Amino acid sequence: MPAPSLSDVSAILCVVLILMVPLAGVGLAFVNAGLVRSRSAAHVMLASLCVFAVAVIVYVAIGFSWQGAPGGAAHTLIIGGKAWNWIAAEPFFLRGLRLDFSAASLVLLLQMFSVGLAAMIPLGAGAERWKLGASCASTILLAGWIYPLFAHWVWCDGWLSQLGAQFGLGRGFVDGGGASTIQVMGGLSALSMAWMLGPRRGKYSSEAGSGAIPAHNIVLVLAGCMLAWVGWLGLNSAGAILFNHSAPSAVVLIAVNTTLSAAASALAALIVTRLRFGRPDASLTANGWMAGLVASSAAAAFLKPAAAILVGMVAGALVVYSIDVLEFRLTIDDPGGAISVHAVAGLWGLLSVALLTDAGGGSRGQWLAQVIGIATLFGFFLPMIYGLNWLVGRVYPYRVDEEGEWQGMDLHELGAGAYPEFVVHSDDFSQR
């Protein structure tokens, strides 16, 4: 398949949109930092910066060679008389790639930011107990192999995208802005880290059950939501142009749908918490906003505005109940709500492609294509993520020791707190 080309207008617009994407990472870092206790806030922010740095370097060095770009060189397997594209065959360190306005170079630029965003998502689940060095080691696995392999299957003529051409399953697996490759992949990494690390000390007890550990700065969380919104406008729009061949004019529809989904999701979360708790919960409403952005990523280019509102409403309600089930029933400690916001809402977004859009001509086969993609994430990539991190964790333990967790990650790993003029330990933690 020849490499697709972009018009000058599309290329210039893509560059502008891609340069908005880092704001999604800034917003996510603010959300994660605000949702933890004050004695680990600086650690979360530094970890966000470090894993982003590791991700982009590893991705450029080796990850892009496995992912490639649409129309690029790839290895194929012949199964049942049909050729299945399974991995790219590009040289390491971008050798031979022209860094200009070519489609391949723009894919590289967008994916550098995307893999960095995916690497930041698990920090929300591992906060307050995940070592800085360990989070960087996990990022090497994600950016160097796990993310590029699945992104190739979805976006770069890989076998999931070929399900339509090979078996008539609609358009094959469809994901316009990274609901699967970035969000669900990051959410499954978050789930793996939460399982491996275990809950924070003091979170659960046999007498009191789950103990509430409130966010230390909800203003920072809400500010992060607004920054993330701007970044998501670029992420969804650039992804649609580069991977779904949308026209530049589609950016208007994508921006409208992305905004409507986030707005409806936040309001749905606010209403649900108001009905359940007697007053709205700011942190869950913020998670609802983020969940709406995530859910919009798969289908923003295909939805009608009314459908985008429905996608957001469902995402907002889902995230509230998902956080409740994970925390209180499954005793999975996820301080930032990363599993619910990114994995659960991302899965709903992928299903909405078949349920609420005419992608694939409204065929029943589109349902099956989306389900196959989701099954691949859970059946193949979740065990891979957990298994590889488990192996690394045997050599380099991921969790900080008890003394470090009591001190707070800021003091223990960085030697200084984010708020040195304030006392950051309550009586519960000053008496051991």
C-alpha positions in Angstrom: 0.0 0.0 0.0 1.5 3.4 -1.0 2.2 5.9 1.7 -0.6 8.5 1.9 0.1 12.1 1.2 -1.3 15.2 2.8 -2.3 18.5 1.2 -0.4 21.6 2.4 -3.5 22.7 4.3 -3.9 19.4 6.1 -0.2 19.2 6.9 0.0 22.7 8.4 -3.3 22.2 10.3 -1.9 18.9 11.7 1.2 20.6 13.0 -0.8 23.2 14.8 -3.2 20.5 16.3 -0.3 18.2 17.3 1.4 21.1 19.1 -1.7 21.4 21.3 -1.5 17.7 22.4 1.1 18.3 25.2 -1.5 20.3 27.1 -3.3 17.0 27.6 -0.3 15.7 29.4 0.0 18.9 31.5 -3.6 18.6 32.5 -3.3 15.0 33.4 -0.2 15.7 35.5 -2.2 18.5 37.4 -5.1 16.1 37.9 -2.9 13.3 39.3 -0.9 15.7 41.5 -4.1 17.4 43.0 -5.7 14.1 43.8 -2.9 12.8 46.0 -1.9 13.9 49.5 0.3 17.0 49.7 3.3 15.1 50.8 3.6 13.4 47.4 2.5 16.2 45.1 5.9 17.2 43.8 6.8 13.5 43.3 3.8 13.0 41.0 4.7 16.1 39.0 8.3 15.1 38.6 7.4 11.6 37.7 5.1 12.9 35.0 7.9 14.9 33.5 10.4 12.0 33.8 8.2 9.3 32.3 7.3 11.6 29.4 11.0 12.2 28.8 11.8 8.5 28.9 8.8 7.7 26.7 9.7 10.0 23.9 13.4 9.0 23.8 12.7 5.3 23.9 9.9 5.7 21.3 12.2 7.6 18.9 15.0 5.1 19.4 13.2 1.9 19.0 9.4 2.2 19.4 8.7 3.9 16.1 10.5 1.2 14.2 7.9 -1.3 15.5 4.9 1.0 14.9 5.9 2.7 11.7 3.4 4.8 9.7 0.5 4.0 7.4 1.9 2.7 4.1 5.3 2.0 5.5 7.4 -1.2 5.4 6.1 -4.0 7.5 6.4 -7.7 8.2 3.4 -9.9 7.2 2.2 -13.4 8.0 0.3 -15.5 5.5 -2.6 -17.1 7.3 -5.4 -18.9 5.5 -4.1 -17.6 2.2 -4.3 -14.0 3.4 -1.5 -11.6 4.2 -1.7 -10.1 7.7 0.4 -7.1 8.6 1.7 -7.6 12.2 4.7 -5.3 12.8 6.5 -2.5 11.1 10.0 -2.9 9.6 11.5 0.5 10.0 15.1 1.2 11.0 16.0 2.3 14.5 16.6 5.9 15.5 14.5 7.2 12.6 17.2 6.5 10.0 16.0 7.5 6.5 12.8 9.3 7.8 12.4 12.8 6.4 11.4 15.1 9.2 9.3 17.6 7.3 5.6 17.9 6.4 5.4 14.3 5.2 2.6 12.1 6.6 5.1 9.8 8.3 6.9 12.6 10.0 3.6 14.0 11.4 2.6 10.5 12.6 6.0 10.4 14.4 5.4 13.8 16.0 1.9 13.0 17.2 2.9 9.5 18.5 5.8 10.9 20.5 3.3 13.0 22.4 0.7 10.2 22.5 3.1 7.6 24.0 4.2 10.1 26.6 0.5 10.7 27.5 -0.1 6.9 27.8 2.9 6.5 30.0 1.6 9.2 32.4 -1.7 7.5 33.0 -0.5 4.7 35.3 1.0 7.3 37.6 -2.5 8.1 38.9 -3.0 4.5 40.0 0.5 4.0 41.5 0.7 7.4 43.2 2.2 7.7 46.7 3.9 4.3 46.6 5.5 3.8 43.2 9.2 4.6 43.0 10.3 7.2 40.5 13.0 4.9 38.9 10.4 2.0 38.7 7.9 4.2 36.9 10.6 5.1 34.4 11.5 1.4 34.0 7.9 0.5 33.3 7.8 3.3 30.7 10.6 1.7 28.8 8.5 -1.4 28.4 5.5 0.6 27.3 7.1 3.0 24.9 9.7 0.5 23.5 7.4 -2.4 22.7 3.9 -2.6 24.1 2.4 0.7 22.8 4.0 0.6 19.3 2.9 -3.0 18.7 -0.8 -2.3 19.4 -0.7 1.1 17.7 0.7 -0.6 14.5 -2.2 -3.1 14.6 -4.8 -0.3 14.9 -3.4 2.7 12.9 -0.7 1.5 10.6 -2.3 -1.0 8.3 -2.0 -3.7 11.0 -4.2 -6.8 11.2 -6.9 -5.2 13.4 -7.4 -2.5 10.8 -7.5 -5.2 8.1 -10.5 -6.9 9.6 -12.8 -5.0 7.2 -10.9 -5.7 4.1 -10.1 -9.4 5.0 -13.4 -10.4 6.5 -15.9 -7.7 5.7 -16.2 -6.5 9.3 -17.2 -2.9 8.6 -14.1 -0.7 8.4 -12.1 -3.0 10.6 -11.3 -1.9 14.2 -11.9 1.9 14.4 -10.2 4.2 16.8 -10.0 7.8 15.6 -8.1 9.5 18.5 -6.5 6.9 20.6 -9.3 5.6 22.9 -7.7 2.2 22.7 -4.0 2.8 21.9 -3.5 5.6 24.4 -6.4 5.5 26.9 -7.3 1.9 27.4 -3.6 0.9 27.1 -2.7 3.4 29.8 -5.7 2.3 31.9 -4.7 -1.3 31.7 -1.1 -0.4 32.7 -2.7 1.5 35.6 -4.6 -1.6 36.6 -1.5 -3.7 36.4 0.4 -1.3 38.7 -2.4 -1.1 41.2 -2.4 -4.9 41.4 1.3 -5.1 41.7 1.8 -2.3 44.2 -1.1 -3.1 46.4 -3.1 -0.4 48.3 -1.6 2.5 50.2 -0.9 1.8 53.9 -3.9 3.0 55.9 -6.3 2.8 52.9 -8.0 -0.5 54.0 -8.4 -2.0 57.5 -10.4 -5.0 58.8 -12.3 -2.8 61.2 -13.2 0.3 59.2 -13.1 -1.0 55.7 -12.0 1.5 53.1 -10.6 4.7 54.6 -11.1 8.0 52.7 -7.9 9.7 51.7 -9.1 13.0 50.2 -7.4 15.0 47.5 -5.1 17.8 48.7 -5.8 20.4 46.0 -9.0 20.2 44.1 -8.3 23.6 42.4 -5.3 22.1 40.7 -7.4 19.1 39.6 -10.1 21.4 38.0 -7.4 23.5 36.3 -5.9 20.3 34.9 -9.3 19.4 33.4 -9.4 22.6 31.4 -5.9 22.2 30.1 -6.6 18.6 29.2 -9.6 19.7 27.1 -7.5 21.9 24.9 -5.0 19.1 24.4 -7.8 16.6 23.6 -9.1 18.9 20.8 -5.7 18.6 19.1 -5.3 14.8 19.9 -8.7 13.8 18.4 -8.5 16.1 15.4 -4.9 15.3 14.4 -5.6 11.6 14.8 -8.6 11.7 12.6 -6.7 13.5 9.8 -3.7 11.2 9.9 -5.3 7.8 10.6 -8.9 8.2 9.3 -8.1 10.5 6.4 -10.6 13.1 7.6 -10.7 16.4 5.7 -9.5 19.5 7.5 -13.1 20.7 7.7 -13.9 17.8 10.0 -12.0 19.5 12.8 -15.0 21.6 13.5 -17.2 18.6 14.1 -14.5 16.8 16.1 -14.0 19.9 18.4 -17.8 20.2 18.9 -18.2 16.5 19.7 -15.2 16.4 22.0 -16.4 19.4 24.0 -20.0 18.1 24.2 -18.9 14.7 25.4 -16.7 16.2 28.2 -19.4 18.7 29.2 -22.2 16.0 29.4 -19.9 13.6 31.2 -19.0 16.2 33.9 -22.6 17.1 34.4 -23.7 13.5 34.6 -21.0 12.8 37.2 -22.1 15.9 39.2 -25.8 14.8 39.1 -25.0 11.2 40.1 -22.9 12.3 43.1 -25.5 14.8 44.1 -28.2 12.1 44.1 -25.9 9.6 45.9 -24.2 11.8 48.5 -26.5 14.7 48.9 -24.1 17.2 47.4 -21.9 17.2 44.3 -18.4 15.7 44.6 -15.7 17.9 42.9 -13.1 15.2 42.4 -15.6 12.8 40.9 -17.0 15.5 38.7 -13.4 16.2 37.5 -13.0 12.5 36.8 -16.2 12.7 34.9 -14.9 15.5 32.7 -11.8 13.6 31.9 -13.8 10.4 31.2 -15.9 12.4 28.7 -12.7 13.4 26.9 -11.5 9.8 26.8 -14.8 8.4 25.6 -14.9 10.9 22.8 -11.5 9.9 21.4 -12.7 6.8 19.4 -15.6 8.3 17.6 -15.5 12.1 17.7 -15.0 12.2 13.9 -18.1 10.1 13.3 -20.7 11.1 15.9 -23.5 13.5 15.5 -23.6 16.1 18.3 -26.6 14.6 20.0 -24.9 11.3 20.1 -21.7 12.9 21.5 -23.8 14.2 24.4 -25.1 10.6 25.0 -21.6 9.2 24.9 -20.5 11.8 27.6 -23.6 11.1 29.8 -22.9 7.4 29.9 -19.2 7.9 30.5 -19.9 10.3 33.4 -22.2 7.9 35.1 -19.9 4.9 34.4 -16.8 6.5 36.0 -18.6 7.2 39.3 -19.8 3.7 39.7 -16.6 2.2 38.4 -14.5 4.0 41.0 -17.0 2.9 43.7 -16.7 -0.8 42.6 -13.0 -0.8 42.3 -12.3 1.0 45.6 -15.0 -0.5 47.9 -15.8 -3.9 46.4 -12.6 -5.0 44.7 -10.3 -3.1 47.1 -8.1 -1.7 44.2 -6.5 1.5 45.4 -6.4 4.0 42.5 -5.9 7.5 43.9 -6.3 9.2 40.6 -9.1 7.2 39.2 -7.0 6.2 36.2 -8.4 2.8 35.7 -12.0 4.1 35.6 -11.3 7.3 33.6 -9.1 5.8 31.0 -9.8 2.1 30.7 -13.5 2.0 31.5 -14.5 5.2 29.6 -12.2 4.3 26.8 -13.9 0.9 26.4 -17.3 2.6 26.3 -15.9 5.0 23.6 -14.8 2.1 21.4 -18.2 0.4 21.7 -19.9 3.7 20.8 -18.3 3.6 17.4 -20.5 0.6 16.5 -23.5 1.6 18.6 -23.9 5.3 17.7 -22.1 6.0 14.4 -22.4 4.8 10.9 -18.7 3.8 10.7 -18.5 0.7 8.7 -21.8 1.6 7.0 -23.7 0.6 10.1 -22.9 -3.0 9.5 -23.1 -5.6 12.2 -19.6 -6.6 11.4 -18.4 -3.3 12.9 -19.6 -4.6 16.3 -17.5 -7.7 15.9 -14.4 -5.7 14.8 -14.6 -3.5 17.9 -15.1 -6.5 20.2 -12.1 -8.3 18.6 -10.0 -5.2 19.3 -11.2 -5.0 22.9 -10.6 -8.7 23.4 -7.0 -8.3 22.1 -6.4 -5.6 24.7 -7.6 -7.8 27.6 -6.6 -11.2 26.4 -3.1 -10.4 25.0 -1.9 -7.0 26.2 -3.1 -7.0 29.8 -1.2 -10.2 30.6 1.8 -8.9 28.6 1.9 -5.6 30.6 1.5 -7.3 33.9 4.0 -10.1 33.1 6.8 -7.8 31.8 6.4 -5.5 34.8 6.3 -8.4 37.2 9.6 -9.7 35.8 11.3 -6.2 36.1 9.8 -5.9 39.6 11.6 -9.0 40.7 14.9 -7.3 39.9 14.0 -3.8 40.9 11.2 -3.6 43.4 8.5 -1.1 42.3 7.1 -0.1 45.7 8.7 2.2 48.1 9.4 0.8 51.6 7.1 1.6 54.6 9.4 4.3 56.0 9.3 6.1 52.6 5.6 5.9 52.3 5.1 7.3 55.8 7.5 10.2 55.1 5.8 10.9 51.8 7.3 10.5 48.4 8.5 14.1 48.2 10.7 13.9 51.2 11.8 10.3 50.7 12.8 10.4 47.1 13.3 14.1 46.4 14.5 15.4 49.7 12.0 18.3 49.8 8.3 18.7 49.9 6.0 20.6 47.5 4.8 22.7 50.4 7.7 23.0 52.9 6.0 25.8 54.9 3.0 23.6 55.8 2.7 20.5 58.0 1.7 17.7 55.6 1.2 14.8 58.1 -2.1 14.4 60.0 -2.2 12.8 63.4 -2.9 9.5 61.8 0.5 9.5 60.2 2.5 11.2 63.0 1.7 8.5 65.5 3.0 5.0 64.5 
